[in-house]
Amino acid sequence: DGWEFEIDTLDLDAEGYKLVFEDNFDGDSLDMDTWTYRATGQRRDGVNDPGMVSVEDGNLVIRGEYVENGPYGDKWHAGMIALNEWYARGYMEIKAKCVDPSYGFWSAFWIQGSSPYKAEDSQGGIGPGGTELDILESNCPDGMASHNLYCAGIKGLTPPEGSTFSSYNS
């Protein structure tokens, strides 16, 4: 039921890098010392629900499911998690299988600074608020994946009308 992407990879020169975090999801539940449920509750037209996150056979599984008579009414539920510890630099790798986006789901893997949408914090992505870097977003009906940068306070660039930040999409 998922889209499979063939992605060309670069041979990374790992000299100078050291492994500081790895999770192969070997247990039978999410390690809550490492992870947290992110933005639980109502979000846009759906609900972020910790019950949609599980660990099965060495895989993190984040499901989407229509729930009737839930605490937020009849809505789609999905999960979202985040690391408890923040990392500022490094090399990151993920192996993922995304659901067919024509179902209306939005699969993503991203890193985000503490305040990328406020110009005084982000300062164009180089300030302490940082930027949001969407490494993988799969929400296009044609099965394409996108990569995005979001930040505020880029000198000489005015955000689109109705927005406080600018974005670059590829």
DAFENLIN-V149258 format. One record per backbone hydrogen bond with DSSP energy under -0.5 kcal/mol. CO is the residue of the C=O (numbers start at 0). NH is the residue of the N-H. E is the energy in kcal/mol with one decimal. If there is no record, write none. Layout:
BEGIN
co: (CO	CO)
nh: (NH	NH)
e: (E	E)
END
This chain:
BEGIN
co: (0	2	4	9	11	13	29	30	30	33	35	40	42	45	46	46	47	48	49	51	53	55	58	58	59	60	60	62	64	64	65	66	69	72	72	74	75	76	77	79	81	93	97	99	100	104	106	108	108	110	114	115	116	117	117	118	120	120	121	121	122	126	127	128	130	130	131	131	132	132	133	135	136	136	137	139	143	145	146	147	148	149	150	151	151	152	153	155	156	159	165	167)
nh: (99	97	6	11	13	16	31	33	34	83	81	47	45	42	48	77	40	51	52	62	60	58	55	60	61	53	62	78	66	76	67	74	72	69	74	66	46	64	48	37	35	95	2	102	103	106	137	134	135	132	117	151	118	120	121	122	128	129	124	126	125	129	113	114	112	132	133	149	110	134	147	108	138	145	106	142	139	136	169	133	167	131	165	123	124	154	156	157	158	162	150	148)
e: (-1.5	-1.0	-0.7	-0.9	-1.2	-2.3	-1.0	-1.4	-2.5	-3.0	-2.2	-2.9	-2.5	-2.6	-0.7	-2.4	-2.8	-2.4	-1.8	-2.9	-3.2	-1.1	-2.6	-0.5	-0.5	-2.5	-0.6	-0.6	-0.5	-3.0	-0.5	-1.9	-2.1	-0.9	-0.9	-3.0	-1.9	-2.6	-3.4	-2.7	-2.3	-0.5	-3.7	-1.9	-2.2	-0.5	-3.2	-1.2	-2.0	-2.9	-0.8	-1.3	-0.6	-1.1	-3.2	-2.2	-2.9	-0.6	-0.6	-3.2	-1.0	-1.5	-0.5	-2.0	-2.3	-0.5	-0.6	-2.3	-2.2	-1.0	-1.4	-2.3	-0.6	-2.5	-1.7	-2.2	-0.7	-1.6	-2.3	-3.0	-2.0	-2.5	-2.8	-3.1	-0.5	-0.6	-2.1	-0.5	-0.5	-2.1	-2.0	-2.0)
END
